Structures are given as structure tokens and as C-alpha cells.
Amino acid sequence: MQRRTLLKSAAAVAAIGAPSLNALAQTPVTLRFHTFMAPTSNVYVNAHKAWMSKVEKESGGKIKFEGYPAMQLGGTPAQLYDQAKDGVVDIAWTLAGNTPGRFARTEVFELPFMTYDGVGASRAAWEYLQANAQDEFKDVQPLAFHTHAAGLLHTRNRQVLSASDLRGLKVRGPTRQATKLLNAAGATAIGMPLPQIPDAMSKGVIDAAALPWEVIPSVKMHELAQFHSEFAPGKAALYNTTFVMVMNKARYASLPSDLKKVIDNNSGIETSAWFGKVQQDQDPITRKIVIDRGNKVHVFGEAETQEFIQLTGNIASEWVQDMNRRGHDGEKLLASAKALIAKHKPKAA
């Protein structure tokens, strides 16, 4: 009788516990997304938040995101990649160039006059990295590699009409290769993460910054700079930047297969191209804001463009030599990147 009572009690406990276990199984997976971009920036609002919403919807609510812009979880932009690698956060979006030289093979997209746009260059970046640099990201689950559109120059008190006008100016550069090209063109380059620009510009630590149009409002460059100098549409960009969105490898591996599929469906070449497009599409909008404000925009002519190309011409060969010293075939890597950029180059360019 006592044994039968114990069995009945155990069954009752199991029956009571079953809904709790079932409810536990339905608990959404919460992923923490961390970036240095401002919460009101174009990238965070129209790319990061939109991407998170899309993943949540396609997962049927089984994935939920906590978004943390502006380094709200602590650390510096240079630490974002390792935060994802080490599991401090689940997903991070950052510049590969925030840690100079660490992702050396990806720097090929940051060389002077390599890329033409944000969409095609982003497709090329994803294909290039899959073919040539997967091991640089072996400690994480890569979700996207992309670029912005053309990078240009924004100056506080002096219009840059040619490379010679950069002499004596302290100019912020976003990456190792960008600072090299700025120095080669005659400026005094200062490497600096994006969030530091407003303070540095307002205090005179820098006189100018190299940035794409789309990010200007988020760092108030349209208020801090009076002059802007760009290269003609269809021409190769002065520089570009490689962005990476990566996920903690163990966190990705822990997901059930259906949720992995959702993440996979929102990763890769088309997701990379979409990120590039979000940034590129904002360029003309920001450019109009700048002009409507009364700021001056100069478009370099052919002679000025060729001057910049000539002054920065050795940087690609220096990168090739650096790759060779690291045990890679630098010429082959450069040729691969150029071929992929040409493959995905916009028809109008």
C-alpha cells in the first residue's frame, strides 16, 4: 500500500512538473548584441535593429535580442571582437581595423582607390574572406563582412581642393591603411575610433576626419566641419572600411537546428550586401543635409584625383610585402580582391 501511494505521489509530482518543463522548453533564446554605434545612427536604427527584428520574426519569437549601442555593456570599440569571441556578448558589430594588423588580410579592402560602392564591395568582401581569410575569424561565427560606400574628407576651417591642402592638417583616420594614405597625401594622420571624433574635433585635437557621408549626423560632423571634399561619382573611393558582425562560436553551436537555420538565413553574402546598401543609401540624404546647411562640398577633378592616386600608390605594394612577410602570397591576395571587386562593381561605375 505504501509503495502504491509513493508511486501515485511521484506521478502527481511529474504531472504537476510537466507544464513547467514544457514552458522552459519554449523560453526564447535571448542574444545580446553590442556595438559602438550611437543609438540614433543610421547603421544602428536601419541596419542593426532591422536585422534583429527580422531574425526575431523569422524565428517565430524563439529568438529575442537585447541591443546595446554606444558601448553600453562597457569596454572600448577595439574590444568588441574579443567580447564576442570570449562570450561576454553574443554578437558584436565592429571595424576589423579597430585592432590594427590583427585581421591583416581583410585590410586589402581598405587600400586607397580599391572599391567603388557599398553593395558590390560588400559582396566582394564576403567572397574574398571566405576564400582567403577564414582562419582570421576561426574563433567566432562570422555573420557578415561589409563596407560602406566611398570615404571622403571633412575639414573644419580649410577647403581641401587638392592633396597639397592637406599639409599641416591633423586628420582622423579609421584604420591602419587609411592613416597610411592620409600621411602619404601630406596630412598628419591620427588613428581614432568613431565615438571620439566629436570631442577631438571640437577641441582642435584634429582638424579634419575621413568618413563616409552616411555616418556624418551621428558624430555631428555637419556641424563641426564647414568643408567636405569627395571624389566624382563612378570613380574609385579614396578609402573604405571593413566591418564585421560576428557571433560567439559556442553560443551559435548551442542553438537548436531550427534557430541556427534562422541565423544562417540572415548571414552571408546577401546580408553583407544589405548592410552595405543601408549605409550607401543614406549617403545622398546626408549630402543634401550638408548642402542645405550651407556647408561647401568640393568634387575633385581628374587632375586632383590622379595626384592622390600617385601619392598613395606605394601603399598597396607595402601591404603586399607585409602579407609576404606574414607567410601569405600578397600579390595573389591583392589580385583576388581586385577580381571580386570588378565582378561585383556597379555597372554605372
KEDONU-244032 format. One line per 8 residues: number of its first residue (from 0); their letters; for each residue y, z, x of N, C-alpha, C. Coordinates in steps of 0.2 Angstrom, whole numbers, plus 2048, in hexadecimal, padded with zeros to 3 digits. Atoms other than C-alpha are relative to their C-alpha. Layout:
NUM	A	Y/Z/X/Y/Z/X/Y/Z/X ~ ...
This chain:
0	MQRRTLLK	7FA/800/804/800/800/800/806/800/804 ~ 7FA/7FF/7FC/80C/805/80E/801/7F9/804 ~ 7FF/807/7FD/808/7F4/817/803/7FB/7FC ~ 7FE/805/805/80B/7EA/807/808/801/7FF ~ 7F9/7FF/801/81C/7F3/805/804/7FE/806 ~ 7FD/802/7FA/821/7F0/817/801/7F8/800 ~ 800/807/800/81D/7DD/815/805/7FE/7FB ~ 7FB/802/805/827/7DC/805/807/802/802
8	SAAAVAAI	7F9/7FE/7FE/836/7E5/80D/802/7FB/805 ~ 7FE/805/7FB/835/7D9/81C/802/7F9/7FD ~ 7FE/806/803/835/7CA/810/807/800/7FD ~ 7F9/7FF/803/844/7D1/807/805/7FF/805 ~ 7FB/801/7FA/84D/7D3/817/801/7F9/802 ~ 800/807/7FE/849/7C1/81C/804/7FC/7FB ~ 7FC/804/805/84F/7BB/80B/807/801/800 ~ 7F9/7FE/800/85F/7C4/80C/803/7FD/806
16	GAPSLNAL	7FE/803/7FA/861/7BE/81E/801/7F9/801 ~ 800/807/800/85E/7AC/81B/806/7FD/7FF ~ 7F9/803/801/86F/7A7/814/804/801/805 ~ 7FC/7FF/7FB/877/7AF/822/7FF/7FC/806 ~ 802/805/7FA/86D/7A5/82F/802/7F9/7FE ~ 7FE/807/802/870/795/825/808/7FF/800 ~ 7F8/801/800/883/799/824/802/7FF/808 ~ 7FF/800/7F9/882/79C/837/7FF/7F9/803
24	AQTPVTLR	802/807/7FE/87A/78B/839/806/7FB/7FE ~ 7FB/804/802/889/783/830/807/801/803 ~ 7FA/7FE/7FD/896/78B/83A/803/7FB/804 ~ 7FD/805/7FC/8A2/77E/841/800/801/808 ~ 7FF/7FF/7F9/8A2/77B/854/807/800/801 ~ 7F9/800/7FE/8B3/780/85A/801/7FE/807 ~ 7FF/803/7F9/8BA/776/869/807/801/802 ~ 7FA/7FF/7FE/8C9/77B/873/803/7FA/804
32	FHTFMAPT	7FE/805/7FD/8D4/76D/878/807/802/804 ~ 7FA/7FE/7FC/8E1/770/886/804/7FA/804 ~ 7FC/806/7FC/8EF/765/88E/807/803/801 ~ 7F9/7FE/7FE/900/767/896/805/7FC/7FB ~ 7FB/804/804/909/75B/889/803/805/7FB ~ 7FC/7FB/805/916/763/87E/7FD/7FE/7F9 ~ 802/801/807/911/766/86C/803/7FB/7FB ~ 7FC/805/804/91E/75A/865/800/7F9/804
40	SNVYVNAH	800/806/7FC/91A/74C/872/7FC/7FB/7FC ~ 804/805/803/914/73B/86C/7F9/800/802 ~ 807/800/7FE/904/73D/876/7FC/805/7FC ~ 804/7FA/804/8FF/74E/86E/800/7FF/7F9 ~ 800/800/808/904/74A/85C/7FC/7FA/7FE ~ 803/806/802/8FE/738/85B/7FA/7FD/803 ~ 806/802/7FD/8F0/737/867/7FB/806/800 ~ 804/7FA/7FF/8E9/749/86B/7FE/802/7F9
48	KAWMSKVE	801/7FD/807/8EB/750/859/7FC/7FB/7FB ~ 803/805/804/8E6/73F/851/7F9/800/802 ~ 807/800/7FD/8D6/73F/85C/7FC/805/7FD ~ 803/7FA/803/8D2/750/857/7FE/800/7F9 ~ 801/801/807/8D4/74D/845/7FB/7FB/7FE ~ 805/806/801/8C9/73D/846/7F9/803/801 ~ 807/7FD/7FF/8BB/747/84E/7FE/805/7FB ~ 802/7FB/805/8BC/755/842/7FE/7FD/7F9
56	KESGGKIK	802/803/806/8BB/749/833/7FA/7FC/801 ~ 806/803/7FF/8AD/73F/83A/7FA/804/801 ~ 806/7FB/7FF/8A3/74E/83E/7FF/804/7F9 ~ 800/7FD/807/8A5/753/82B/802/808/801 ~ 7FE/7F9/800/8AD/763/830/7FC/804/805 ~ 804/7FC/7FC/8A0/768/83C/803/802/807 ~ 7FC/7FF/7FA/8AC/767/84B/807/802/7FE ~ 7FA/7FE/801/8BC/770/84B/804/801/806
64	FEGYPAMQ	7FC/7FF/7FA/8CA/770/858/805/805/800 ~ 7FA/7FB/7FF/8D6/77D/85E/804/7FC/806 ~ 7FC/803/7FB/8E4/773/867/805/804/803 ~ 7FC/7FC/7FC/8EE/77B/875/804/7FB/804 ~ 7FB/804/7FC/8FD/770/87B/804/804/805 ~ 7FB/7FC/7FC/909/775/888/7FD/806/804 ~ 803/7FB/7FB/8FD/77F/893/7FF/807/7FC ~ 800/7FA/804/8FB/78C/885/7FB/805/802
72	LGGTPAQL	805/7FC/7FE/8EB/792/88C/801/803/807 ~ 7FE/7FE/7F9/8F3/795/89D/7FE/7FB/805 ~ 802/804/7FA/8F1/78E/8AE/806/7FA/801 ~ 7FB/806/7FE/8FA/77E/8B5/7FD/7FA/7FE ~ 803/806/801/8F8/76C/8B1/7FB/7FE/805 ~ 805/802/7FA/8EF/76A/8C2/7F9/803/7FF ~ 806/7FD/802/8E2/776/8BB/7FC/7FE/7FA ~ 803/801/806/8DE/76E/8AB/7F9/7FD/801
80	YDQAKDGV	807/803/7FF/8CF/763/8B2/7FB/806/801 ~ 805/7FA/7FE/8C7/773/8B9/7FF/804/7FA ~ 801/7FC/806/8CA/77C/8A9/7FA/7FD/7FC ~ 805/803/804/8BF/770/8A0/7F9/800/804 ~ 807/800/7FC/8B2/76F/8AE/7FD/807/800 ~ 803/7F9/800/8B0/782/8AF/7FF/803/7F9 ~ 801/7FE/807/8B0/784/89C/805/805/7FE ~ 7FB/7FB/802/8C0/78E/89B/803/7FD/7F9
88	VDIAWTLA	7FF/804/806/8C4/780/88E/7FB/7FB/7FF ~ 805/804/802/8B9/774/885/802/7F8/802 ~ 7FD/807/7FF/8C4/764/887/807/800/803 ~ 7F9/800/7FD/8D3/760/892/802/7F9/801 ~ 7FD/806/7FF/8DF/752/893/805/801/806 ~ 7FC/7FF/7FB/8E8/74F/8A3/801/7FA/805 ~ 7FF/805/7FB/8EE/744/8B2/7FB/801/805 ~ 804/800/7FA/8E1/740/8BF/804/802/806
96	GNTPGRFA	7FB/7FF/7FA/8F0/740/8CB/803/807/800 ~ 7FE/7F9/7FF/8F4/752/8C7/7FD/804/806 ~ 803/7FE/7FA/8E8/756/8D5/7FF/7FB/805 ~ 7FF/806/7FC/8ED/74A/8E2/7FA/7FF/805 ~ 806/802/7FC/8DE/741/8EB/7FA/802/7FE ~ 806/7FD/803/8D1/74A/8E1/7FC/7FA/7FD ~ 803/805/803/8CD/73B/8D7/803/7F9/803 ~ 7FD/805/7FC/8D1/72E/8E4/7FF/7F9/7FE
104	RTEVFELP	801/807/803/8C9/71F/8DD/803/7FE/7FA ~ 7FC/802/806/8D2/720/8CD/807/7FF/801 ~ 7F9/801/7FE/8E2/71F/8D6/802/7F9/800 ~ 7FF/807/800/8E0/70C/8D7/805/7FE/7FA ~ 7FC/802/805/8E8/70B/8C6/807/803/800 ~ 7FA/7FD/7FF/8F7/715/8CC/804/7FC/806 ~ 7FD/804/7FB/8FB/708/8DA/806/7FC/7FD ~ 7FA/803/803/90C/6FF/8D9/7FE/7F9/7FE
112	FMTYDGVG	800/807/803/90C/6EF/8CE/7F8/7FE/7FF ~ 808/802/801/8F9/6F0/8C9/7FF/7FE/7F9 ~ 801/800/807/8FA/6F2/8B6/806/7FC/7FC ~ 7FB/803/804/903/6E9/8A8/801/803/7F9 ~ 7FF/7FD/807/901/6F3/898/7FC/807/800 ~ 804/7FA/801/8F9/703/891/7F9/7FF/7FD ~ 806/801/804/8EB/6FB/886/7FB/7FD/805 ~ 805/803/7FC/8E3/6EF/892/7FE/804/807
120	ASRAAWEY	802/7FC/7FA/8E5/6FA/8A1/7FC/806/7FF ~ 804/7FB/802/8DD/708/898/7F8/7FE/7FF ~ 806/803/800/8CE/6FD/894/7FD/7FF/807 ~ 802/801/7F9/8CD/6F8/8A6/7FF/806/804 ~ 801/7FA/7FD/8CF/70A/8AC/7F9/803/7FE ~ 807/7FE/802/8BF/70F/8A2/7FB/7FC/803 ~ 805/804/7FD/8B5/701/8A8/7FF/801/807 ~ 800/7FF/7F9/8BA/703/8BA/7FD/807/802
128	LQANAQDE	803/7F9/7FE/8B6/716/8BA/7F9/800/7FE ~ 807/800/801/8A5/713/8B2/7FC/7FC/805 ~ 803/804/7FB/8A1/706/8BF/801/803/807 ~ 7FE/7FE/7F9/8A9/70E/8CE/801/807/802 ~ 7FE/7FA/7FE/8AD/720/8CD/7FD/806/7FB ~ 803/7FB/804/8A1/729/8C1/7FF/807/803 ~ 801/7FA/7FC/89D/736/8CE/806/804/801 ~ 7FA/7FB/800/8AF/73C/8CF/801/804/7FA
136	FKDVQPLA	7FF/7FC/807/8AD/743/8BD/7F9/802/7FE ~ 807/7FE/801/89A/748/8BF/800/807/7FD ~ 800/7F9/802/89F/75A/8BB/802/801/7F9 ~ 7FD/800/807/8A6/756/8A9/7FD/7FA/7FC ~ 801/806/805/8A3/74B/89A/806/7FC/7FF ~ 7F9/804/801/8B0/73D/89B/800/7FE/7F9 ~ 7FF/802/807/8B7/739/88A/805/7FA/800 ~ 7FC/806/7FF/8C5/72D/88F/804/800/806
144	FHTHAAGL	7FC/802/7FA/8CE/725/89E/805/7FB/7FD ~ 7FB/805/802/8DF/71D/89A/806/800/804 ~ 7F9/800/7FD/8F0/718/8A0/805/800/7FA ~ 7FB/802/805/901/717/898/802/7F9/801 ~ 7FE/807/7FE/90B/707/898/804/800/806 ~ 7FC/800/7FA/918/703/8A5/804/806/802 ~ 7FB/7FA/7FE/920/711/8AF/806/7FD/803 ~ 7FA/803/7FE/932/70F/8B3/804/806/803
152	LHTRNRQV	7FC/7FB/7FC/941/719/8BB/806/802/7FB ~ 7FB/7FD/804/94D/725/8B2/805/804/805 ~ 7FB/7FC/7FB/95D/72B/8BC/805/803/7FC ~ 7FB/7FB/803/96A/738/8B8/807/7FD/801 ~ 7F9/802/7FF/97A/731/8C0/801/7F9/803 ~ 7FF/807/7FD/976/720/8C8/7FB/7FB/7FD ~ 804/805/802/970/710/8C1/7FC/7FD/806 ~ 804/803/7FA/962/709/8CC/7FF/7F8/7FE
160	LSASDLRG	800/807/802/965/6F6/8CC/7FB/7FD/805 ~ 804/803/7FB/95A/6F3/8DC/7FD/806/803 ~ 804/7FB/7FD/94E/6FD/8E7/805/804/805 ~ 7FB/7FD/7FB/95D/700/8F3/804/806/7FC ~ 7FC/7FB/804/965/70B/8E5/7FC/807/800 ~ 804/7FA/800/957/717/8E7/801/805/806 ~ 7FF/7FC/7FA/95C/71D/8F8/805/806/7FF ~ 7FC/7F9/801/962/72F/8F8/7FE/803/7FA
168	LKVRGPTR	802/7FD/806/95A/732/8E7/7FA/804/801 ~ 806/7FC/801/94E/740/8E4/7FC/7FE/7FA ~ 803/803/806/941/738/8D8/7F9/804/7FF ~ 806/7FD/802/933/741/8CF/7FB/7FA/800 ~ 806/805/801/922/738/8D1/7FA/804/7FD ~ 805/7FC/804/913/73C/8C6/7F9/801/804 ~ 806/800/7FC/905/738/8D3/801/7FF/807 ~ 800/802/7F9/901/736/8E5/802/7F9/802
176	QATKLLNA	7FF/807/7FF/902/723/8E4/807/7FF/7FE ~ 7FA/801/803/912/724/8DA/806/803/805 ~ 7FB/7FD/7FB/91B/72F/8E7/800/7FC/806 ~ 801/805/7FA/915/723/8F5/805/7FA/7FE ~ 7FC/806/802/91D/714/8EC/808/802/800 ~ 7F9/7FF/801/92D/71D/8E8/803/801/807 ~ 7FE/800/7F9/92F/722/8FB/801/7FA/803 ~ 800/806/7FD/92B/711/900/806/7FC/7FE
184	AGATAIGM	7FA/804/803/939/70A/8F4/806/803/802 ~ 7FA/7FD/7FD/945/716/8FD/802/806/7FD ~ 7FE/7FA/803/946/725/8F2/7FD/806/804 ~ 804/7FA/7FE/941/737/8F6/7FC/802/7FB ~ 805/7FE/806/932/73A/8EB/7FE/807/800 ~ 803/7F9/801/92D/74B/8E4/7FB/800/7FB ~ 806/800/805/91C/74D/8DC/802/806/7FC ~ 7FF/7FB/805/91E/757/8CC/7FD/7FF/7FA
192	PLPQIPDA	803/801/807/914/75A/8BC/806/7FF/7FB ~ 7FB/802/805/91D/754/8AC/804/806/7FD ~ 7FC/7FB/803/921/765/8A5/806/803/804 ~ 7FB/7FE/7FC/92C/769/8B4/806/7FC/800 ~ 7FB/805/800/937/75A/8B2/807/802/7FD ~ 7F9/7FE/803/945/761/8A6/804/805/804 ~ 7FC/7FB/7FC/949/770/8B0/802/7FD/807 ~ 7FF/803/7F9/948/766/8C1/806/7FB/7FF
200	MSKGVIDA	7FA/805/801/954/759/8BA/806/803/7FE ~ 7FA/7FC/802/960/765/8B2/803/804/806 ~ 7FE/7FC/7FB/961/76F/8C2/802/7FC/806 ~ 7FF/804/7FA/963/760/8CE/7FB/800/805 ~ 806/800/7FC/952/763/8D6/7FE/7F8/801 ~ 801/807/800/94F/750/8D2/806/7FD/7FD ~ 7FB/804/802/95B/742/8CF/7FE/7FB/7FB ~ 803/805/804/94F/737/8C6/7F9/802/7FF
208	AALPWEVI	807/7FF/801/93D/736/8BF/7FD/7F9/7FE ~ 804/806/802/930/728/8BE/7FC/802/7FA ~ 804/7FE/806/929/729/8AC/800/7FA/7FC ~ 801/805/805/923/71D/89E/805/802/7FB ~ 7FB/7FF/806/92F/71B/88F/7FE/805/7FB ~ 802/7FC/806/924/724/883/801/807/801 ~ 800/7F9/7FF/924/735/88B/807/803/800 ~ 7F9/7FE/7FF/937/735/88D/803/806/7FB
216	PSVKMHEL	7FE/7FA/804/93B/740/87D/7FD/807/801 ~ 803/7FA/7FF/92F/74D/881/802/804/806 ~ 7FD/7FD/7FB/938/751/891/807/7FF/800 ~ 7F9/801/801/949/74D/88B/804/7FC/805 ~ 7FD/804/7FB/94C/740/898/805/7FB/7FD ~ 7FA/804/803/957/736/88C/806/804/800 ~ 7FA/7FC/7FF/963/744/88D/802/802/807 ~ 7FF/7FE/7F9/961/749/89F/802/7FA/805
224	AQFHSEFA	7FF/806/7FC/962/737/8A6/805/7FB/7FC ~ 7FB/805/803/970/72A/8A2/7FD/7F9/801 ~ 802/807/7FE/967/71B/8AA/7F9/7FF/800 ~ 808/801/800/956/713/8A9/7FF/7F9/803 ~ 802/807/7FD/94F/704/8B3/7F9/7FE/7FF ~ 807/803/802/940/6FA/8AE/7FF/7F9/803 ~ 802/806/7FE/937/6EB/8B3/7FF/7FB/7FA ~ 800/805/806/937/6DB/8A7/7F9/801/7FD
232	PGKAALYN	806/801/804/92A/6DA/899/7FB/7FB/803 ~ 805/805/7FE/91A/6D1/89F/7FF/801/808 ~ 801/7FF/7F9/91C/6D6/8B1/7FC/807/801 ~ 804/7FA/7FE/911/6E3/8BA/804/806/800 ~ 7FC/7FA/800/916/6F5/8B9/801/802/807 ~ 7FE/7FD/7F9/91F/6FE/8C7/7FA/805/802 ~ 805/7FC/7FF/911/70B/8C5/7FD/802/7F9 ~ 803/7FD/806/905/713/8B9/7FC/806/802
240	TTFVMVMN	804/7F9/800/8FB/723/8B6/7FA/800/7FD ~ 807/7FF/803/8E9/727/8B3/7FF/806/7FD ~ 801/7FA/804/8E6/733/8A5/7F8/801/7FF ~ 807/7FE/802/8D5/73C/8A2/7FF/805/7FB ~ 802/7FB/805/8CE/745/893/7F8/801/801 ~ 807/7FE/7FE/8BE/74E/898/7FE/806/7FC ~ 803/7FA/803/8B2/75B/890/7FC/803/804 ~ 804/7FC/7FC/8A9/769/897/7F9/7FD/7FF
248	KARYASLP	806/803/800/898/762/89B/7FA/804/7FC ~ 804/7FC/803/88E/771/895/801/801/7F9 ~ 7FE/800/807/898/772/885/7FD/7FA/7FC ~ 802/806/803/894/760/881/7F8/800/800 ~ 807/800/801/882/762/885/7FD/805/7FB ~ 802/7FB/805/881/771/879/800/7FD/7F9 ~ 7FF/803/807/886/766/86A/7FA/7FD/7FD ~ 805/803/803/879/761/85E/801/7F8/800
256	SDLKKVID	800/807/7FF/875/74E/85F/805/7FD/7FB ~ 7FC/803/805/87F/74A/84F/808/801/802 ~ 7F9/7FF/7FE/88F/752/856/801/7FC/807 ~ 7FF/804/7F9/88C/74A/868/802/7F9/7FE ~ 7FF/807/802/88C/739/85F/807/7FF/7FD ~ 7F9/800/802/89D/73D/857/804/800/806 ~ 7FC/800/7FA/8A4/741/868/7FF/7FA/803 ~ 801/806/7FD/89C/732/86F/804/7FA/7FD
264	NNSGIETS	7FD/805/804/8A3/727/861/808/800/801 ~ 7F9/800/7FF/8B4/72D/866/802/801/807 ~ 7FF/800/7F8/8B3/72B/879/7FF/7F9/802 ~ 802/806/7FD/8B2/71C/884/806/7FB/800 ~ 7FB/805/7FF/8BB/70C/886/805/7FF/7FB ~ 7FC/801/805/8C2/70A/875/805/806/7FF ~ 7FC/7FA/801/8C8/71C/874/805/800/806 ~ 7FB/801/7FB/8D0/719/885/806/7FB/7FE
272	AWFGKVQQ	7FB/805/802/8D9/70A/87F/805/802/7FB ~ 7FC/7FD/806/8DF/713/86F/805/805/803 ~ 7FB/7FB/7FD/8E7/721/87A/805/7FC/803 ~ 7FA/804/7FD/8F0/713/884/804/7FD/7FB ~ 7FC/803/806/8F6/70B/874/805/805/7FD ~ 7FB/7FB/803/8FD/71B/86D/806/801/804 ~ 7FB/7FF/7FC/907/71D/87C/805/7FA/801 ~ 7FC/806/7FF/90C/70B/87E/804/7FE/7FA
280	DQDPITRK	7FD/802/806/911/709/86C/807/804/7FF ~ 7FA/7FC/800/91E/717/86E/806/7FD/804 ~ 7FB/802/7FB/927/70E/87C/806/7FD/7FD ~ 7FA/803/803/932/702/872/804/805/7FB ~ 7FD/7FB/804/936/711/866/805/804/804 ~ 7FC/7FB/7FC/93C/71C/874/806/7FC/804 ~ 7FB/805/7FD/945/70D/87D/806/7FF/7FB ~ 7FB/800/805/94F/70B/86D/804/806/7FF
288	IVIDRGNK	7FD/7FA/800/953/71D/86C/805/801/806 ~ 7FC/800/7FA/95A/71C/87E/806/7FC/7FF ~ 7FA/805/801/965/70D/87A/805/802/7FB ~ 7FC/7FE/805/96B/714/86A/805/806/802 ~ 7FC/7FB/7FE/971/723/873/805/7FE/805 ~ 7FA/802/7FB/97C/719/87F/7FE/800/807 ~ 802/800/7FA/971/71A/88E/800/7F9/803 ~ 800/807/7FD/971/70B/89A/7F9/7FE/802
296	VHVFGEAE	807/803/7FE/960/701/89C/801/7FA/804 ~ 800/806/7FB/95F/6F5/8AB/7F9/7FD/800 ~ 806/803/7FF/951/6E8/8AC/800/7FC/807 ~ 800/803/7F9/94D/6E3/8BE/7FF/7F8/7FF ~ 801/807/800/94E/6D0/8C1/7FA/7FF/805 ~ 805/802/7FC/942/6C6/8CB/801/802/807 ~ 7FF/7FE/7F9/94A/6C9/8DC/7FF/807/801 ~ 801/7F9/800/94B/6DC/8D9/7F9/802/800
304	TQEFIQLT	807/7FF/800/939/6DC/8D4/7FC/7FF/806 ~ 803/802/7FA/933/6D3/8E3/802/805/806 ~ 7FE/7FB/7FB/93D/6DF/8EE/7FC/806/7FF ~ 805/7FA/801/933/6EE/8E6/7F9/7FE/802 ~ 807/802/7FE/923/6E5/8E8/7FF/7FF/808 ~ 800/801/7F8/927/6E1/8FB/800/807/803 ~ 7FF/7F9/7FD/92C/6F3/8FE/7FA/804/7FF ~ 806/7FB/802/91C/6FB/8F6/7FA/7FC/802
312	GNIASEWV	806/804/7FF/910/6ED/8FC/7FB/803/804 ~ 805/7FD/7FC/907/6F8/909/7FC/806/7FD ~ 803/7FA/803/902/706/8FD/7F9/7FE/7FE ~ 807/802/802/8F3/6FC/8F6/7FB/800/806 ~ 804/800/7FA/8ED/6F9/908/7FE/807/803 ~ 801/7F9/7FE/8EF/70B/90C/7FB/804/7FC ~ 805/7FD/804/8E5/710/8FD/7F9/7FD/802 ~ 807/803/7FE/8D7/704/902/7FD/803/807
320	QDMNRRGH	802/7FD/7F9/8D7/70C/914/7FD/807/7FE ~ 802/7F9/802/8D6/71D/90C/7F9/800/7FD ~ 807/800/803/8C7/718/901/7FB/7FF/806 ~ 805/801/7FA/8BE/711/911/7FF/806/804 ~ 801/7FA/7FC/8C1/721/91A/7FC/805/7FC ~ 804/7FC/804/8B9/72A/90B/7F9/7FE/7FF ~ 806/803/801/8AA/71F/90C/7FF/7FB/7FB ~ 800/805/805/8AE/713/8FF/802/7F9/802
328	DGEKLLAS	7FE/807/7FF/8B1/700/8FF/807/7FF/7FD ~ 7F9/800/803/8C4/700/8FC/801/7F9/7FD ~ 7FE/807/802/8C6/6ED/8FB/7FC/7FF/7F9 ~ 804/802/806/8B7/6EC/8EE/803/804/7FA ~ 7FD/7FC/805/8BF/6FA/8E4/806/7FD/7FD ~ 7FA/803/802/8D0/6F2/8E4/7FF/7FA/7FC ~ 802/807/803/8C8/6E1/8DF/7FE/801/7F9 ~ 803/7FF/806/8BE/6E9/8D1/806/802/7FB
336	AKALIAKH	7FA/7FE/804/8CE/6F1/8CA/804/7FB/7FD ~ 7FC/805/801/8D8/6E2/8CB/7FD/7FB/7FB ~ 804/805/804/8CA/6D7/8C3/800/803/7F8 ~ 800/7FD/807/8C9/6E3/8B4/807/800/7FD ~ 7F9/801/802/8DC/6E4/8B2/801/7F9/7FD ~ 7FF/807/802/8DC/6D1/8B1/7FC/7FF/7FA ~ 804/801/806/8CE/6D1/8A5/803/803/7F9 ~ 7FD/7FD/806/8D7/6DC/899/808/800/7FF
344	KPKAA	7F8/801/800/8E9/6D7/89D/802/7FC/7F9 ~ 7FD/803/806/8F3/6D3/88D/801/7F8/801 ~ 7FF/807/7FF/8F4/6C0/88A/807/7FE/801 ~ 7F9/802/7FF/907/6C1/889/802/802/807 ~ 7FD/7FE/7F9/908/6C9/89B/7FE/7FB/805
